[in-house]
Amino acid sequence: MFDVRQSSRHSGRPDAAIRRSAGKLEVKPVPDGDHDEIIMWVAMQCMQQQPELRLYRERGLRIGGYRSGRARPDGTLARAGRFAGDGEWSSPDHILMTVEVTSDDHGTDTRDRAEKRDGYAAASIPVHLLIDRDHDTLVVYSEPEKGRYRHRTTYGYGDTVALPGPVDITLEGEELKNYSG
């Protein structure tokens, strides 16, 4: 993978990185400040309510069913110490939740809203949280079965979101209004 400075020069966009995905090089926007703030918002609420948990950023997971069998969620919720001793890619075992925050690029619809979600379900990750910045919504997926999540619940920015077990955390969504389109 190129570093951001190299990829900016090659892509012609100062806010983009070139990444290899499914055997192809693609230009993907570098996450902006709102993206980072949203991930930190989730992380802080998780750690305040469940201090033994951590939301790991862009942790490499081996999941079948998604592109080359590997994904880097924006956030991966697990018990502290879960990844100790792992290399770049970890098993999805004992992962409680994945988090994706949509980005402003043409691939987000397929990648974040469908392919990654289905890959996480196929890996039996109990909860997947999609924060959709295009629609100002939080979509909670749960109960993975046969490569799909059986339940989907959508909330608006500002809503209180009760994440199901094994996560058992309540997100107070008022702050998300600060990052609305």
KACORFEN-V950742 format. One record per backbone hydrogen bond with DSSP energy under -1.0 kcal/mol. NH is the residue of the N-H (numbers start at 1). CO is the residue of the C=O. E is the energy in kcal/mol with one decimal. If there is no record, write none. Layout:
BEGIN
((NH	CO	E) (NH	CO	E))
END
This chain:
BEGIN
((7	3	-3.0) (8	4	-2.5) (9	5	-1.7) (10	6	-2.2) (11	7	-2.8) (12	8	-1.5) (16	13	-1.1) (17	28	-3.0) (19	26	-2.9) (21	24	-3.4) (24	21	-1.9) (26	19	-2.9) (28	17	-3.1) (30	15	-2.9) (36	32	-2.0) (37	33	-2.6) (38	34	-2.4) (39	35	-2.0) (40	36	-2.3) (41	37	-2.2) (42	38	-2.1) (43	39	-2.6) (44	40	-2.9) (45	41	-1.8) (46	42	-2.4) (47	43	-2.6) (48	44	-2.3) (49	45	-1.8) (50	46	-2.6) (53	50	-2.6) (54	78	-2.9) (56	76	-2.8) (61	71	-3.1) (62	90	-3.2) (63	69	-1.6) (69	66	-3.3) (71	61	-2.3) (75	99	-1.9) (76	56	-1.9) (77	97	-3.3) (78	54	-2.1) (80	52	-3.0) (82	79	-2.1) (84	81	-1.6) (86	83	-2.2) (90	60	-2.3) (95	92	-1.7) (96	77	-2.6) (97	77	-1.3) (98	127	-1.7) (99	75	-2.8) (100	129	-2.5) (102	131	-2.3) (105	103	-1.6) (108	105	-1.3) (111	107	-3.0) (112	108	-1.1) (113	108	-1.5) (115	110	-3.0) (116	111	-2.8) (118	114	-2.8) (119	115	-2.2) (120	116	-2.6) (121	117	-2.1) (122	118	-2.5) (123	119	-1.5) (124	121	-1.9) (125	120	-2.4) (128	141	-2.4) (129	98	-2.9) (130	139	-2.7) (131	100	-3.2) (132	137	-2.5) (137	132	-1.8) (138	155	-2.5) (139	130	-3.0) (140	153	-3.1) (141	128	-3.0) (142	151	-2.0) (145	148	-3.4) (148	145	-1.3) (150	143	-2.3) (151	142	-2.2) (153	140	-2.2) (155	138	-2.8) (157	136	-1.8) (158	173	-1.1) (159	156	-2.2) (161	171	-2.9) (163	169	-3.1) (167	164	-1.5) (171	161	-3.2) (173	159	-1.8) (176	173	-1.1) (177	174	-1.5) (178	175	-2.0) (179	176	-2.1) (180	177	-1.2))
END
